Amino acid sequence: MAGTVMNSELSRLFYQRNEELFREGEWHREIKSLDLDFRNKTVLDLAAGTGHWEEVFLSLGAGKVIWQDLSEFFYEKAKRRLQGCDNVEFLLGDMMSIPLENESVDFVLCRDSIFHSPSEKRTVAEVYRVLKENGYFYLTFRNWRRIFREPLTWKSPLKLLSPYIYRITEKKLIHTVFTSEGFILSCLKKCGYKIERVSRVDSVSLILARK
Ligand SMILES: C[S@@+](CC[C@H](N)C(=O)[O-])C[C@H]1O[C@@H](n2cnc3c(N)ncnc32)[C@H](O)[C@@H]1O
């Protein structure tokens, strides 16, 4: 059952990590650095997990934030976390299939998750469908090619193995592979997105694309 996918020690650690990032304001700064106007906009957080970033968008004036993920574990966590917040909608389901109308969303975030999609191509196209004209798609993901270019540390083997460790610890066939910046960029371009910005932090690629 998809809902049990994230119900593990790893998920708890992941929640704690997001809690720290949230408290330190790191992700607020990242979203602010995009220099976009979120006031009264509809934001979709795809494969949203813990529900920490919803508050960031609300604090920037978003009119509505939609949380979508296939994990029932994170659904419960995020619902509890955001119970006092109006204007948040929760959707349980796979990122390749978004139960929203065509051209109904202004901004889509897919942070650290696109590599879980059984088809990045289909996910990118599905986001294109729900985005309004000139809407933005912001993706961040670990780019496997770059991992090989980072200096070797004791963490290096862990980084390479983490998707497989994840797969085993979740005891679930969650699709987890490394993806590459080149592949994601080509999916985006083929779909018709304009690439607005590509940046990198260590092995993580951050891409802002526009419909
Ligand atoms: C590494 S976490 C990132 C969560 C969140 N985006 C963040 O920045 O904290 C990956 C998330 O992807 C979700 N996920 C995995 N496969 C998915 C799929 N096919 N459709 C939707 N969500 C998925 C997991 O449940 C998990 O919450």
The ligand as an ORCA input file, in Angstrom:
! r2SCAN-3c Opt
* xyz 0 1
  C      12.813     13.134     -0.319
  S      11.105     13.375      0.018
  C      10.902     15.107     -0.380
  C       9.668     15.692      0.218
  C       9.477     17.205      0.062
  N       9.352     17.582     -1.320
  C      10.569     18.000      0.732
  O      11.167     18.853      0.089
  O      10.809     17.800      1.911
  C      10.352     12.543     -1.318
  C       8.836     12.525     -1.261
  O       8.340     11.983     -2.481
  C       7.178     11.219     -2.185
  N       6.950     10.327     -3.342
  C       7.682      9.268     -3.737
  N       7.196      8.749     -4.869
  C       6.133      9.527     -5.215
  C       5.225      9.510     -6.303
  N       5.315      8.613     -7.281
  N       4.235     10.448     -6.337
  C       4.135     11.385     -5.330
  N       4.982     11.443     -4.289
  C       5.968     10.531     -4.224
  C       7.519     10.540     -0.888
  O       6.368     10.095     -0.227
  C       8.253     11.675     -0.158
  O       7.365     12.446      0.598
*
